[in-house]
Amino acid sequence: MRNPSVHSLFLGLCLLPVAAMAQPIQPGLWEIRAQNMQVDGQALPAMDMMLEQLKNLPAEQRQMMEQMMAKQGVQIHGQGVQVCMSEAQVAAQDIPLQDPQSGCSQTITERSAQLWKFRFTCPQAQGEGETRFVSDKAFVTTVSGTFATAAGQQSGRMESHAHWVAADCGALQPR
């Protein structure tokens, strides 16, 4: 997958579900790993392979991408991305990971203690998903939708697994 807009879209879709958190989950550092990604029914490289491609960018481009992600409260780590969630964000059940200027919005359509369903709309993507809360330190999200690319309208699907890493976020700041 060489299209940078598709990389950005799937990274964004990976983070969308974090906005659909049920209480109680632990505040602190979370790692999210995407898997089972597909576009128009074709499997995409695993997230670790896409992140490896990012690491292989020229140093200046990689640094610019990492700085942009850090401003959004995200850092690349291992085979996924890490985000910091404050106690206030977790208590409010509204984790603002989407860049307010991105034009993306999310609506919770169904909510229970173990399952949240949602719809999302972005300028070049829309779809739906669900988040299943395994425990206060783990959840699994599936997302499907359509997005616009230079090749036209495409459909995509992915699953992400999130797990709590630590109470201390280190240098990473919550959004």
Secondary structure, DSSP 4 states (H G I P E B T S, - for coil): ---HHHHHHHHHHHHGGGGSPPSS---EEEEEEEEEEEETTEEPPPHHHHHHHHHTS-HHHHHHHHHHHHHTTEEEETTEEEEEE-HHHHHHT----S-GGG--EEEEEEE-SSEEEEEEEETTEEEEEEEEEEETTEEEEEEEEEEEETTEEEEEEEEEEEEEEES--TTPPP-
